[in-house]
Amino acid sequence: MPADFADATTEPRSEERVYSSVTPQLAADLPARLAGIYALDDLEPRARRHLPHRIFGFVEGGVETNAARDANRNAFAAWSFRPRVLVNTVGRSLGASLFGKTYAAPFGIAPMGATSLMAFECERVLAEAAGAANIPFVLSGSSLMPLETILKANQDAWFQAYIPGDRTRIGPLVDRVAKAGYRTLVITVDVSVAGNRENNARNGFMLPLRPSLSLAWDGITHPRWLFGNLCRTLLTRGMPHFENVDAVRGAPLIAAQAERSFGRRDALCWDDIAWIRDRWPGTLVLKGILAPEDAQQAEALGIDGIIVSNHGGRQLDGAMPSLAALPEVRDAAGQMTVAMDSGIRRGTDVLKALALGAQFTFVGRPFLYAAAIGGKAGVRHAISLLSLEIDRNMAMLGCTGLDQVGPSLLVASQPGRIRA
């Protein structure tokens, strides 16, 4: 008789007991608004309905033709698994070590800007959910809540900065982050200029936000977002500001200088990174590396880790997918820790990235959608879904630990020059 239809009095084997205890518990704890969310991909259409058109478009879109964004997803299809069978995987573990700390799963929440436009105090919600699940959370430098507040919500949070090419501004910001108690600083290096996000222009989204009848109508037609987020924010916290661009509070969201406050970043160079390395006392990570030569340069400067990333397809359209860049960057990275983001939606995606050389992965948009539609419960559910997928897939691959996830588990399923 198939196991799914076994007599309820039969004592399940230990691997069956894992799923019979975990899965019903998830369902029982879920709010009604999260019913029917069985995978991260289910979150996007729910968020599309919940969020105003402009806000959703800001999150969902890439740049220009969206080619780089879409290529991130397509890159995972270039690889198929070669599973091993008849392996006892009862004692398998998702635990992953990163910069001396062991996390419960090999993924974290990537930095995303202006997230509190999507959900009330979204940065805090994401930080608390990540802390409770024991996975990393990276606060964006373009966030709308003070970095000091977020560290109170999650003492292990990381901070990501958009650094202008001006050391009179770099130094005080780095000092502020260190004084607050952050131990890991992530510098995004693929934003020398702003990406050409035509989708924002077509949707009517711009920074600074400019009040208009169409903007008001977009809010009115999405009352849960309007009253649950915008009105609540204005009543309890006032007009949102970019809190962490500099050492001092930045411009309000509707101010004309909001975009200019980020400064010129096209002057930032490797000499500035070396200067920051000397000044920053903790772990230093560079995010946005796609070229092996840049990985070598980072290692030469004593950088602790890099994140292979094309910014979720939101900077250079036509940039190679993060997954495709990963193997060569890993080979060039030496002793640095190598993580990857962009395009991850499934447990199989995480495992393919690990097999191709990543030691860790980061996920962005899906967790933001989860926060928008379900708050902290939504983020917890999304984390659980991805964790359960990884656990299940490891069992079917014949792996008991992430150290067993390597190139031998993959085979190229499409022609191409990507190599393991």
Buried (B, 14 or more C-beta within 10 A) or exposed (E): EEEEEEEEEEEBEEBEEBBEEEEEEBEEEBEEBBEEBEBBEBBBEBBBEBBBBBBBBBBBBBBBEBBBBBBBBBBBEBBBBEEBEEBEBEEBBBEBBBBEEEBBBBBBBBBBBBBBBBBBBBBBBBBBBBBEBBBBBBBBBBBBBBBBBBBEBBEBBBBBBBBBBBBEBBBEBBEBBBEBEBBBBBBBBBBBEEBBBBBBEEBBBBBBBEEEEEBEEBBEEBEEBBEBBBBEBEEEBEEBBBBBBBBEEBBBBBBEEBEEBBBEBEEBEEEBBBBBBEBBEBBBBBBBBBBBEBBBBBBEBEBBBBBBBBBBBBBBBEBBBBBBBBBBBBBBBEEBBBBBBBBBBBBBBBBBBBBBBBBBBBBBBBBBBBBBBBBBBBBBBBBBBBBBBBBBBBBBBBBBBBEBBBBEBBEEEEEEEBEB
